[in-house]
Amino acid sequence: MSQRSRGADHGEGGRRPLLIGGITPFSTVDWPGRLACVAFLAGCPWRCPYCQNHLLRSFDAATQTDEDLLAFLERRRGLLDGVVLSGGEPLAQAASVDVAARVHEMGFDVGLHTCGGYPERLGQILPHVDWVGLDIKAPWDAYERVTRVPETDEPVRRSLQLVLDAGVAMEARTTWHPTLLSPADIAAIAHDLAARGVRTWAVQAYRHVGTTGELPNETVYPSDVPEGLAELFETFEFRRA
């Protein structure tokens, strides 16, 4: 069974534990403006060469479960604004939906980092989510260049529309390595997102540390962003390497 199939099926046909590769107790950067803990879920079907969490691609990378997360949160009531489900790809596991609901019931807000590859599951979890960080990896016709998996653009388009229709606070963000995306690609992404009604977009400069090393150790700078793109959004941020 392929990694993609395993991710789609994991947790179906009975309650299974949420597989977590690690928990960061406190973070101020994973959910802008909020103090949150971050649960890094195991499993991802894509092979983006700039990924800094590539060790979490396999479900076998899990060292903890949702019971560890919930026990930790019991001790952090009143100390955290919320919980971010990150990864890996959190929606590769069906159990993420149930756990998001349980975290909400405990009184914590829930943030979600997602690549958008599982729109059906995204629709299920959105009622339990207060903020979404959605990766937009490339212009739609160039998605495979980054994900290394065919036909990955269509589910992301659906996921983006689901979040917009739900009215959930969101940030679209694009990681930029100069050999994967050109300034023209960045401009195409910006204009498409703005036309769809996205109001917050962040461009993240490639960081070589923590990756597999398959890309050249090169990055981009604020001056590389084509002129006029920031004005398309209510909030635009360039995140340095």
Secondary structure, DSSP 4 states (H G I P E B T S, - for coil): --HHHHHHHTTTTS--PPEEEEEEEEESTTTTT--EEEEEE---S---TT-S-GGGSSGGG--EEHHHHHHHHHTTTTT-SEEEEEES-GGGSTHHHHHHHHHHHTT-EEEEEE-S--HHHHHHHGGG-SEEEEE--S-GGGHHHHHSSTT-HHHHHHHHHHHHHHT-EEEEEEEE-TTT--HHHHHHHHHHHHHHT--EEEEEE---TTS-S-S-S----GGGSPTTSGGGSSEEEEEP-
